[in-house]
Amino acid sequence: MSIKKLAGQTVWYGLSNIAAKLLNYILTPIVTYLLNSPQGRVDYGDVSMLYAAIAFANIIFTYGLETGYFRFSSKAEDKSSLFHTLFNSLLGSTLLLSLLVYLFREPISVFVEQGGHSDYIVLCTFIIAFDTLAAIPFARLRQEDRPKKYAFVRIAGIMVNIILTIFFIYYSPQYAAANPESAYTIWFQKQTNVGLLLLANLAQSAITFLLLWKEWAQFKAKMDWRLWKKVMRYSTPMLIIGMGGMVNETIDRLMLPKLLPVSDAAAKTAVGIYSANYKLAIFITLFIQAFRLGAEPFFFHQAGQKNAPQTYARVMKWFVITLCIAFLFTALYLDVWVRLLGSSYRTGVGVVPILLGANMALGIYYNLSVWYKITDQMRMGVYITLVGAAITLLVNYFFIPHFGMYACAWATFTCYTTMMVISYILGQRYYPVPYEVKRLMGYLLLIVMLFLIQQYLSSIMESVLMNLVSATTLFTAFLGVVYTAEKEELKRIPIIGKWVK
């Protein structure tokens, strides 16, 4: 697979993930404007905590088999046997784990601050189950280089979610007021905003799984136990890595309401505000996720090539440049993006630049992590992730009571930056890659400087128009620097090259 093909697949995966994140990002303005009341902010906080719990559960339910599928599909002579074995493994474990969650739904609901609503846990369990069973069929599409089908399924599922969310939160209250005696109104009045949002998400997960039926409908109830044991030996560390990753990514939304010395309602409100502002890092997180989906099979395909290290270095350079552009596009125009949120959610906008930087470090770490995946040293990934998780837990535990959501943001930044540095140092020891470190550091320092300049200019200029002018000038300046520094390589890039003289 060439870099050109990687770019093409990243575009397709990017389109599908932009759609897949519409609920969290594009629907965020709708939900935060509709849930702009004090109780609405509490509901949004509840949903944010439940989604954080779902993210943890997804890691446990899939236990690294997705990455294992990629690794062994490039080796296995009988790919259908690999698919049947891993799909059946997930099917059996999903049924067992779902039953356990159902039996303990009451204490789980208390743990995630949803006491009295064990029905939320049941809905979450169905969401997790469908998402888990779709994991290997989705991996099959990626391994077979079928990003268009992948994109179609993801987009179709998210469209169902979007339509139902708008229907439940915006249209249904109006319909219920106009038709108080209808059967739907009687049902609707018994529901909560949280439950309705979960129902919309459940519909998405179910539809997505059904649309993948060609990938899973012909599975056979058979297991190659020798192959399963090999995959499990490789994938088990991914469970630890995944859990550590979720600690780094979402534990703050579970710790924040428990450690803030305020009332439950105020704590959940803080979670809602923090979660809404977290999503303003949309452009970086979407690109990182799209890149990961395209890059994982790409890296495994390239591993046996003689010039693989040089290829990885080139990918890293353009990846970092793209992240820098995404950072500036968000941070320089933050006064514009913050208006996407309901007015009462904007008090947390100060965490956005910190989280943008954190996600940049995370993206670079994902790119660097190729070394332990292709050299089968997954235990090193475990150690790095555990270090990051320890930093996240400690910083949040000691500083949330004093600094609230800002402690969460700085914990995320510190964690991902540390993981990035450790991965680079170890990677250069076990699998040296000639990264252009000085040039990349130059780009990173430049965007920080441009952001600080914009912050200073914004503080002395009250005109929104002048702020936009200064932001655009600084953004253009960065593009000019990249153009000058990378002109020769830009000439060799298809389509773009013909515009570079």
GUMAR-234719 format. One line per 2 residues: number of its first residue (from 1); their letters; for each residue x, y, z of C-alpha. Coordinates in steps of 0.2 Angstrom, whole numbers, plus 5000, padded with zeros to 4 digits. Layout:
BEGIN
NUM = a = X Y Z ~ ...
***
This chain:
BEGIN
1 = ms = 5000 5000 5000 ~ 5007 5017 4995
3 = ik = 5007 5033 5004 ~ 4995 5040 4991
5 = kl = 4983 5025 4994 ~ 4985 5028 5013
7 = ag = 4979 5046 5010 ~ 4965 5041 5000
9 = qt = 4959 5028 5013 ~ 4961 5041 5026
11 = vw = 4950 5053 5017 ~ 4936 5039 5016
13 = yg = 4939 5034 5034 ~ 4939 5053 5038
15 = ls = 4922 5056 5030 ~ 4914 5041 5039
17 = ni = 4921 5047 5056 ~ 4916 5064 5053
19 = aa = 4898 5057 5051 ~ 4901 5045 5066
21 = kl = 4906 5060 5077 ~ 4892 5071 5071
23 = ln = 4882 5067 5087 ~ 4896 5072 5098
25 = yi = 4902 5087 5088 ~ 4889 5093 5075
27 = lt = 4874 5089 5087 ~ 4883 5096 5101
29 = pi = 4877 5114 5097 ~ 4859 5107 5095
31 = vt = 4859 5097 5111 ~ 4868 5111 5121
33 = yl = 4856 5124 5115 ~ 4841 5113 5118
35 = ln = 4847 5108 5135 ~ 4853 5125 5140
37 = sp = 4843 5126 5157 ~ 4851 5121 5173
39 = qg = 4842 5104 5173 ~ 4847 5102 5155
41 = rv = 4866 5104 5159 ~ 4864 5091 5172
43 = dy = 4856 5079 5159 ~ 4871 5083 5148
45 = gd = 4883 5078 5162 ~ 4874 5062 5165
47 = vs = 4875 5057 5146 ~ 4893 5062 5146
49 = ml = 4897 5050 5161 ~ 4887 5036 5153
51 = ya = 4897 5038 5137 ~ 4913 5037 5147
53 = ai = 4907 5021 5155 ~ 4903 5014 5138
55 = af = 4920 5018 5132 ~ 4928 5008 5146
57 = an = 4916 4993 5143 ~ 4919 4993 5124
59 = ii = 4937 4989 5128 ~ 4933 4975 5140
61 = ft = 4920 4967 5128 ~ 4932 4967 5113
63 = yg = 4948 4963 5123 ~ 4960 4968 5109
65 = le = 4953 4956 5095 ~ 4952 4969 5082
67 = tg = 4970 4973 5082 ~ 4974 4954 5083
69 = yf = 4963 4952 5067 ~ 4974 4964 5058
71 = rf = 4990 4956 5064 ~ 4985 4938 5060
73 = ss = 4975 4942 5044 ~ 4992 4946 5035
75 = ka = 4999 4929 5041 ~ 4984 4917 5041
77 = ed = 4982 4906 5026 ~ 4964 4903 5030
79 = ks = 4957 4921 5033 ~ 4939 4914 5034
81 = sl = 4944 4903 5049 ~ 4952 4918 5057
83 = fh = 4936 4928 5055 ~ 4924 4914 5061
85 = tl = 4935 4910 5076 ~ 4936 4929 5082
87 = fn = 4918 4933 5078 ~ 4912 4917 5088
89 = sl = 4924 4922 5102 ~ 4916 4939 5103
91 = lg = 4899 4932 5102 ~ 4901 4921 5117
93 = st = 4910 4933 5128 ~ 4897 4947 5124
95 = ll = 4882 4936 5129 ~ 4891 4932 5145
97 = ls = 4897 4949 5149 ~ 4880 4957 5145
99 = ll = 4871 4945 5157 ~ 4884 4950 5171
101 = vy = 4881 4968 5168 ~ 4862 4965 5168
103 = lf = 4863 4956 5185 ~ 4873 4970 5193
105 = re = 4864 4984 5184 ~ 4859 4992 5201
107 = pi = 4876 4994 5209 ~ 4884 4999 5192
109 = sv = 4871 5013 5190 ~ 4876 5020 5207
111 = fv = 4894 5019 5203 ~ 4892 5030 5187
113 = eq = 4881 5042 5197 ~ 4865 5036 5190
115 = gg = 4857 5028 5205 ~ 4838 5025 5202
117 = hs = 4840 5023 5184 ~ 4846 5005 5181
119 = dy = 4836 5006 5164 ~ 4851 5017 5158
121 = iv = 4863 5003 5161 ~ 4852 4991 5151
123 = lc = 4851 5002 5136 ~ 4870 5005 5137
125 = tf = 4873 4986 5138 ~ 4863 4984 5122
127 = ii = 4873 4998 5114 ~ 4889 4990 5119
129 = af = 4884 4973 5113 ~ 4880 4978 5095
131 = dt = 4896 4989 5094 ~ 4906 4974 5100
133 = la = 4898 4962 5087 ~ 4901 4975 5073
135 = ai = 4920 4976 5078 ~ 4927 4961 5068
137 = pf = 4915 4964 5053 ~ 4922 4982 5052
139 = ar = 4940 4976 5054 ~ 4937 4964 5040
141 = lr = 4931 4979 5029 ~ 4947 4989 5034
143 = qe = 4959 4974 5031 ~ 4951 4970 5014
145 = dr = 4954 4989 5009 ~ 4935 4993 5007
147 = pk = 4934 5010 5015 ~ 4918 5015 5004
149 = ky = 4908 5001 5012 ~ 4915 5006 5029
151 = af = 4910 5024 5026 ~ 4892 5020 5020
153 = vr = 4888 5009 5035 ~ 4895 5022 5047
155 = ia = 4886 5036 5039 ~ 4870 5027 5038
157 = gi = 4870 5022 5057 ~ 4874 5040 5062
159 = mv = 4860 5047 5051 ~ 4848 5036 5061
161 = ni = 4855 5043 5077 ~ 4854 5061 5071
163 = il = 4836 5060 5065 ~ 4830 5051 5081
165 = ti = 4840 5063 5093 ~ 4832 5078 5084
167 = ff = 4815 5070 5084 ~ 4816 5065 5103
169 = iy = 4823 5081 5110 ~ 4816 5095 5098
171 = ys = 4800 5088 5089 ~ 4793 5077 5102
173 = pq = 4790 5090 5116 ~ 4780 5100 5103
175 = ya = 4770 5085 5098 ~ 4766 5080 5115
177 = aa = 4760 5097 5120 ~ 4748 5097 5105
179 = np = 4742 5079 5107 ~ 4741 5076 5126
181 = es = 4730 5061 5124 ~ 4740 5051 5111
183 = ay = 4749 5035 5115 ~ 4765 5042 5110
185 = ti = 4763 5057 5121 ~ 4759 5045 5136
187 = wf = 4775 5035 5132 ~ 4786 5050 5129
189 = qk = 4781 5059 5146 ~ 4788 5044 5155
191 = qt = 4805 5046 5147 ~ 4820 5057 5152
193 = nv = 4831 5066 5140 ~ 4845 5054 5145
195 = gl = 4835 5039 5141 ~ 4830 5046 5124
197 = ll = 4847 5050 5119 ~ 4853 5033 5124
199 = la = 4838 5026 5113 ~ 4844 5035 5098
201 = nl = 4862 5029 5101 ~ 4855 5011 5102
203 = aq = 4846 5013 5086 ~ 4862 5018 5078
205 = sa = 4871 5003 5084 ~ 4858 4991 5079
207 = it = 4856 4998 5062 ~ 4875 4998 5060
209 = fl = 4876 4979 5064 ~ 4862 4975 5053
211 = ll = 4870 4984 5038 ~ 4886 4973 5041
213 = wk = 4876 4957 5038 ~ 4885 4952 5023
215 = ew = 4901 4952 5033 ~ 4894 4942 5047
217 = aq = 4879 4932 5041 ~ 4889 4918 5034
219 = fk = 4899 4914 5050 ~ 4900 4897 5056
221 = ak = 4899 4891 5074 ~ 4917 4884 5074
223 = md = 4933 4888 5083 ~ 4951 4885 5078
225 = wr = 4957 4884 5096 ~ 4975 4884 5091
227 = lw = 4973 4900 5081 ~ 4963 4908 5095
229 = kk = 4976 4905 5108 ~ 4989 4913 5097
231 = vm = 4978 4928 5094 ~ 4974 4930 5112
233 = ry = 4992 4930 5117 ~ 4995 4944 5105
235 = st = 4979 4953 5109 ~ 4978 4952 5128
237 = pm = 4990 4966 5130 ~ 4979 4977 5120
239 = li = 4965 4975 5133 ~ 4977 4983 5146
241 = ig = 4983 4996 5133 ~ 4965 4999 5129
243 = mg = 4959 5001 5147 ~ 4974 5012 5150
245 = gm = 4969 5023 5135 ~ 4952 5024 5141
247 = vn = 4958 5030 5158 ~ 4968 5043 5149
249 = et = 4954 5048 5138 ~ 4938 5047 5149
251 = id = 4941 5044 5167 ~ 4941 5063 5170
253 = rl = 4922 5063 5167 ~ 4920 5050 5180
255 = ml = 4932 5057 5193 ~ 4926 5075 5191
257 = pk = 4909 5073 5199 ~ 4916 5062 5213
259 = ll = 4930 5074 5218 ~ 4923 5091 5216
261 = pv = 4918 5098 5233 ~ 4901 5104 5227
263 = sd = 4883 5098 5226 ~ 4879 5083 5214
265 = aa = 4869 5094 5202 ~ 4884 5107 5201
267 = ak = 4896 5093 5199 ~ 4886 5085 5184
269 = ta = 4884 5103 5177 ~ 4903 5104 5177
271 = vg = 4905 5088 5168 ~ 4892 5094 5155
273 = iy = 4902 5110 5152 ~ 4919 5101 5151
275 = sa = 4912 5088 5139 ~ 4904 5101 5128
277 = ny = 4920 5111 5127 ~ 4931 5095 5125
279 = kl = 4922 5092 5108 ~ 4928 5109 5101
281 = ai = 4944 5099 5098 ~ 4934 5091 5083
283 = fi = 4946 5094 5069 ~ 4961 5086 5078
285 = tl = 4952 5071 5085 ~ 4943 5068 5069
287 = fi = 4959 5068 5059 ~ 4968 5057 5072
289 = qa = 4954 5044 5071 ~ 4953 5044 5052
291 = fr = 4972 5042 5051 ~ 4972 5028 5064
293 = lg = 4959 5018 5054 ~ 4969 5020 5038
295 = ae = 4986 5019 5045 ~ 4985 5003 5056
297 = pf = 4983 4991 5041 ~ 4995 5002 5031
299 = ff = 5009 5000 5044 ~ 5007 4981 5045
301 = hq = 5008 4980 5025 ~ 5023 4991 5025
303 = ag = 5032 4982 5039 ~ 5041 4970 5028
305 = qk = 5047 4983 5015 ~ 5065 4988 5015
307 = na = 5062 5007 5015 ~ 5048 5005 5029
309 = pq = 5057 5017 5041 ~ 5059 5031 5028
311 = ty = 5041 5029 5024 ~ 5035 5030 5042
313 = ar = 5046 5046 5044 ~ 5038 5054 5029
315 = vm = 5020 5050 5035 ~ 5025 5057 5052
317 = kw = 5030 5074 5045 ~ 5014 5076 5035
319 = fv = 5004 5070 5049 ~ 5011 5083 5061
321 = it = 5009 5097 5048 ~ 4991 5092 5047
323 = lc = 4989 5092 5065 ~ 4997 5109 5066
325 = ia = 4985 5116 5053 ~ 4970 5108 5063
327 = fl = 4976 5116 5079 ~ 4978 5133 5072
329 = ft = 4961 5132 5063 ~ 4953 5129 5080
331 = al = 4963 5139 5092 ~ 4965 5155 5082
333 = yl = 4946 5156 5078 ~ 4941 5150 5095
335 = dv = 4929 5165 5098 ~ 4919 5159 5083
337 = wv = 4919 5140 5087 ~ 4913 5143 5105
339 = rl = 4897 5150 5098 ~ 4893 5133 5093
341 = lg = 4889 5129 5111 ~ 4874 5135 5121
343 = ss = 4878 5151 5131 ~ 4879 5143 5148
345 = yr = 4892 5130 5142 ~ 4905 5143 5136
347 = tg = 4912 5146 5153 ~ 4924 5131 5150
349 = vg = 4931 5137 5134 ~ 4948 5140 5142
351 = vv = 4951 5121 5142 ~ 4950 5120 5123
353 = pi = 4968 5125 5119 ~ 4975 5113 5132
355 = ll = 4965 5099 5125 ~ 4970 5103 5108
357 = ga = 4988 5102 5113 ~ 4984 5085 5122
359 = nm = 4976 5078 5107 ~ 4991 5083 5096
361 = al = 5002 5073 5107 ~ 4991 5059 5107
363 = gi = 4990 5059 5088 ~ 5009 5059 5087
365 = yy = 5010 5045 5100 ~ 4998 5034 5089
367 = nl = 5010 5037 5074 ~ 5025 5033 5085
369 = sv = 5017 5017 5092 ~ 5020 5008 5076
371 = wy = 5037 5001 5082 ~ 5030 4990 5096
373 = ki = 5015 4984 5085 ~ 5025 4978 5071
375 = td = 5039 4971 5082 ~ 5027 4961 5092
377 = qm = 5033 4970 5108 ~ 5015 4974 5114
379 = rm = 5021 4973 5132 ~ 5031 4989 5129
381 = gv = 5014 4997 5124 ~ 5007 4991 5140
383 = yi = 5020 4999 5151 ~ 5019 5016 5142
385 = tl = 5000 5016 5143 ~ 5001 5012 5162
387 = vg = 5013 5026 5165 ~ 5000 5038 5156
389 = aa = 4986 5031 5166 ~ 4995 5033 5182
391 = it = 4999 5051 5178 ~ 4980 5054 5173
393 = ll = 4974 5047 5189 ~ 4986 5056 5201
395 = vn = 4985 5073 5193 ~ 4966 5072 5193
397 = yf = 4965 5065 5211 ~ 4976 5078 5218
399 = fi = 4970 5094 5208 ~ 4952 5092 5203
401 = ph = 4946 5097 5221 ~ 4956 5114 5218
403 = fg = 4956 5117 5199 ~ 4940 5107 5193
405 = my = 4939 5105 5174 ~ 4956 5113 5171
407 = ac = 4965 5099 5181 ~ 4956 5087 5170
409 = aw = 4963 5096 5154 ~ 4981 5098 5161
411 = at = 4981 5079 5167 ~ 4976 5074 5149
413 = ft = 4990 5085 5141 ~ 5003 5079 5154
415 = cy = 4998 5061 5151 ~ 4999 5061 5132
417 = tt = 5015 5072 5131 ~ 5024 5060 5143
419 = mm = 5018 5044 5133 ~ 5024 5053 5116
421 = vi = 5041 5056 5123 ~ 5043 5039 5131
423 = sy = 5037 5030 5115 ~ 5049 5040 5104
425 = il = 5064 5036 5115 ~ 5060 5017 5116
427 = gq = 5055 5017 5098 ~ 5072 5023 5092
429 = ry = 5080 5010 5102 ~ 5070 4995 5096
431 = yp = 5065 5001 5078 ~ 5074 5016 5073
433 = vp = 5065 5028 5061 ~ 5073 5044 5054
435 = ye = 5060 5056 5060 ~ 5064 5074 5056
437 = vk = 5064 5079 5074 ~ 5071 5097 5073
439 = rl = 5059 5102 5059 ~ 5044 5094 5068
441 = mg = 5049 5103 5084 ~ 5050 5119 5074
443 = yl = 5032 5118 5068 ~ 5026 5114 5085
445 = ll = 5034 5128 5093 ~ 5029 5140 5079
447 = iv = 5010 5136 5081 ~ 5012 5139 5100
449 = ml = 5020 5156 5097 ~ 5006 5160 5084
451 = fl = 4992 5156 5096 ~ 5000 5166 5110
453 = iq = 5001 5181 5098 ~ 4983 5179 5094
455 = qy = 4978 5178 5112 ~ 4988 5194 5115
457 = ls = 4980 5203 5100 ~ 4963 5197 5106
459 = si = 4965 5205 5123 ~ 4969 5222 5116
461 = me = 4956 5222 5102 ~ 4938 5222 5105
463 = sv = 4933 5221 5087 ~ 4927 5203 5082
465 = lm = 4932 5208 5064 ~ 4949 5213 5068
467 = nl = 4951 5197 5078 ~ 4946 5187 5063
469 = vs = 4959 5197 5052 ~ 4973 5194 5064
471 = at = 4969 5175 5065 ~ 4968 5173 5046
473 = tl = 4985 5183 5044 ~ 4993 5171 5057
475 = ft = 4985 5156 5049 ~ 4991 5161 5032
477 = af = 5009 5164 5039 ~ 5010 5147 5045
479 = lg = 5004 5140 5028 ~ 5018 5151 5020
481 = vv = 5031 5144 5031 ~ 5026 5126 5027
483 = yt = 5025 5130 5008 ~ 5043 5137 5009
485 = ae = 5050 5123 5019 ~ 5042 5109 5010
487 = ke = 5041 5116 4992 ~ 5051 5102 4984
489 = el = 5041 5088 4991 ~ 5025 5097 4988
491 = kr = 5029 5097 4969 ~ 5029 5078 4970
493 = ip = 5012 5076 4978 ~ 4998 5072 4966
495 = ii = 4986 5086 4962 ~ 4994 5098 4974
497 = gk = 5010 5097 4964 ~ 5004 5105 4949
499 = wv = 4999 5121 4958 ~ 5017 5122 4966
501 = k = 5029 5132 4955
***
